[in-house]
Amino acid sequence: MTADRRALITGITGQDGSYLAELLLEKGYEVHGMIRRSSSLRRERIDHFADTIPAAARHLKLHYGDLADTMSMVRLVREVRPQEVYNLAAQSHVRVSFEQASYTADVTAVGVLRLLEAVRDFQESSGQQVRFYQASRGENFVTRKVTRAAARIKLGLQQQLALGNLEARRDWGFAGDYVKAMWLMLQQESPDDYVIATGETHSVRELCDAAFSHVRLDYRDFVVHDQRLERPAEVDLLVGDASKAREKLGWQPQVSFAELIAMMVNADLEQAERERSRPPAPLAGDLTG
């Protein structure tokens, strides 16, 4: 059986990409994911699909490609022939973006142009219309850093957590909610821009409090300030207004901030438990056993 709709997802091995792939597979799509060739291919976010989603074995296909390479984009779009393209790939690590500014601009900005040109080339040659989604809100990894530390400290695998600006305020939401908004955008008759957000703002300090409280610890006993971790150009407050998405898409977040942090800490507790139960690696030169 062949799926009626085909989607191409760049950045499929990332957090949002994996949630989106899962959503589309459940909706009956044939999903094609772009991955970069590298010495270390991390696919743990999508490897479980074969066990949890019956259609994944037939309808999930991975392809090599790179937003820095125009011809690989052209070949990929021609091969996949997608009706929908979701561009989630980017160089999104904050510190690396400052240290490798030219590379970041080439992939995150010019890379979008390369993919759009590949889509236009395919549309002109095939006569098929393609709907294109572009993700342009930056990712923030401090949430995972905090929840992972809370879990590892609880289990005695870590002693403290170093952070930069604890007073920075952000609008954090659940990726599973956000990818539903992505899909809804491409189901509309006309393309448009939308802000996807919870409309709530919480500080990094509140994040720490929620994560450590979930494991019955006081974050003040373990979190230390490290000025080296502060951004060169800090944005003190980020909060989004998703009223347009609510009105036009019928979308609203389902997972609250407290529920999100609890989900993340619980997942990190499971991982920390596995880490603690693993036998220690043998010392170099140890020939016993």
C-alpha positions, 0 to 999 in steps of 0.5 A: 500500500502506498501513502497518498501524501508525501512529506519531506522533513529536514532535521528529522532526527531532532526533537521537533523533527521526530515528533513531526515524523511520528504525527505524519506517519500516524496520519498516513503520510509517506515520510522522507527525512533528510540527514547529514553524513557525519562520523556520528549519526544519532537516530535514537529519536526515530529508531523506535518508530519501527516498534511503535508505529506499524506503518513506519517500516514501509512509509519512513525513508531516510536520505542523505542531504545537506543544506549547504549543498545546492545540488543535494537539495535539488536531487532530494526534492526531485527524488522524493516529489513531496507535497509538503516540505518541513524545514526544521534543520538549522545550526541552532546551538547558541554558543556555536552560532557565535563561534562559527558565525559564517557557517551558521549563516550559510546553513540557517539562512542561505540553506533555506534559500537553497531548499526553496530554489530546489522546491521551485525547480521541482514545481516548474518541472513537474507542475506539482504544487508544494507546501513549504513550512519554515521554522524560524524560532530558535531552540533553547537547550537549557530546559534539558540541561536542567532536567537532566541535572536534576535527575542525575543529582537525585541519583548521585551521578552529578554534584552541581549544575552551572548556569548563566543568567537565571533571570532570563525569561522564556516561553517554553512549550511542548514540541508535541503540541508545536508540530501539530501547529506545523501540520495545521499551517500546511493544511490551509488554503493560503500560506501565512506566518504564525507565532506558536507559543504558550503565551506564558513566560517563566524564568530559568530560576523558575525552571530550576525550581520546578525541575528540582522540586519534582525530585524533592530537592532544593535547586539552591543547594545545587545550582551555581552561577557561571558568568562564562555561560551567559550569552554575549547578547542576552535577551531578557524576555521572550514570550509569544502571542499565539492568538492568530494560530488559535483563531485561524488554525484552531490550535492551542497548547495542551501541555502546561509548563509544569506538566512539561518539566515533569515529563522531561524530569521523569524521562531523564530519571529513567535514563539516569537509572540506566546510566547508574546500573551500567557496569563501569568501563574497564580501565585502559590496559585492563585485560581481566575478564 
